[in-house]
Amino acid sequence: MTHDTPMTPPVTPDALTVPRKVPEYAGGKRNIVGLTREGLKAALLEIGTPEKQAKMRTGQIWQWVYQWGVRDFHAMTNLSKAFRAELDEAFVIALPEIVDKQVSADGTRKYLVRINGGHEVEVVYIPEESRGTLCISSQVGCTLTCSFCHTGTQKLVRNLTAGEIIGQVMLARDDLGEWPEPGVSTADNGPRLLSNVVLMGMGEPLYNFDNVRDAMKIAMDGEGIALSRRRITLSTSGIVPEIARAADEIGCLLAVSFHATTDEVRNTLVPINKKYNIETLLAALRDYPRLSNSERITFEYVMIKGVNDSEEDARRLVSLIKGIPAKINLIPFNEWPGSGYERSSWTQIKKFADIVFDAGYASPIRKPRGEDIMAACGQLKSATERARKSRRQIEAEAGLGG
C-alpha cells in the first residue's frame, strides 16, 4: 500500500535508561583501550613511570596494542620484565565481547557485541571487491526515533566509551585475522580487509561527541590502526551545533541522514528536524567541507514508496544542495515488521537517481547487504529484543496482524 502521508510506527521502549557507570575490572584495574595518548601517558605517570620515560613508554605500548593487536603486557618484549609486571598489576587491555556472529550469504558479518554492564550492540562488516567496511555503533540504542529505522525503536540506554567504540574495530580485526606480525612491515600484508569505518550503527555519534572523537583519533593514529581520515565516515541525523566541532576536532568524512526534501516530511522521518530544520542544517553543511578539508559530503536518502521518492522530490533535492560538494547515496528502504513503510520500486529509484545524476551529482544506489541476517541499513537492533518478541507479536502491536 502507498501512504499519502508518512505513518509513525510504534516505538517499543525495550530498555530503561540506566545511570552511566565506569566499567570495573578485576582487582580494580584500569582498561587502557580507548585512552588517548595523553590519557595513557597520564595513567603511566600515576603508577610511577618516570616523567622522562613516560612519552617513550606510551608510544611503545600504543604500538603493541593498536598496531599489532597484542593483549598481554608480558608479550611486549621491548619493555623490561619489571615494567611489564607493573603494567599487568595496574591495567587491562579489554575489548567488548562477541557473543554471537552471523555470516550472510553475501559475506556480510554481523557481530552481537556485549559491552560492560551486559548491554549489547551490533557491529557489521561488509566486504566488497575494493574495500572492507565496518559499520560501528556509538550508543546503546538511540534517542532519535527516526520512524523508518528499526534501530531507532530501541530507546537510548547509554553512550559507549571510547574504548567500547574503538574496541569494535579491534574485535573485527581479531575475527578477520588482520593484525600484522610485530616487526613486519604492514605493506607486506597485502590489501586491508578492514579498510573503512562508518559510524552508522546504533546511536547518533554527535550526541556522544567526546568518546567518538577520542576513538577515531586512535583509529587514525599513524602508529596504530592507521586508517586515513578519508576512510572514516561519521553519519549524523543533523545535530547542527556539533557539525563544525566535528570538522575541527575529528576531520573525517561526513554523511547526513537527509531522507526528505521538505520540513513536513523530514519532521516525521527524522524528528530532530523539528529542532534543526533543513535550512539550518544545510547552512552548517556548506561550511563543513571547507572547515575539515573533506572532499564532499554524503547525503543519505532512504527511498520510501509514496513518501519521499517522487521526481519532484529529486528535483527539489538537487536544488537544496546546490553549491555543496556532495554525493547522494540512495538507499532502498529495508523493510521490517511493523514499520508501516514499503521500499520504492526499482523503476522509481532509477528515475530519481537519473535526475540527481543529470544535475551533476554521483547518485549510487546502495545494494542492500546482509538482509538475510537483519544486518542491512536501519535494521540494527539488539538480539535480546528480537528474541523477546516474535514477528507476529511485533506485527500485532503495529496493527498489521491478520
Secondary structure, DSSP 8 states (H G I E B T S, - for coil): ---SS---------S----------GGG-EE-TT--HHHHHHHHHHTT--HHHHHHHHHHHHIIIIIS----GGG-TTS-HHHHHHHHHHEE----EEEEEEE-TTS-EEEEEE-TTS-EEEEEEEE-SS-EEEE--SEESBS---TT-SGGGSB--EE--HHHHHHHHHHHHHHHT----TTS-GGGG-S-SS-EEEE-SSS-GGGGHHHHHHHHHHHH-TTTT---GGGEEEEES--HHHHHHHHHHT--EEEEE---SSHHHHHHHSGGGGTS-HHHHHHHHHHHHHHHT-S-EEEEEEEBTTTT-SHHHHHHHHHHTTTS-EEEEEEE----TT----B--HHHHHHHHHHHHHTT-B--B----SGGGT-STT----HHHHHHS-HHHHHHHTT---
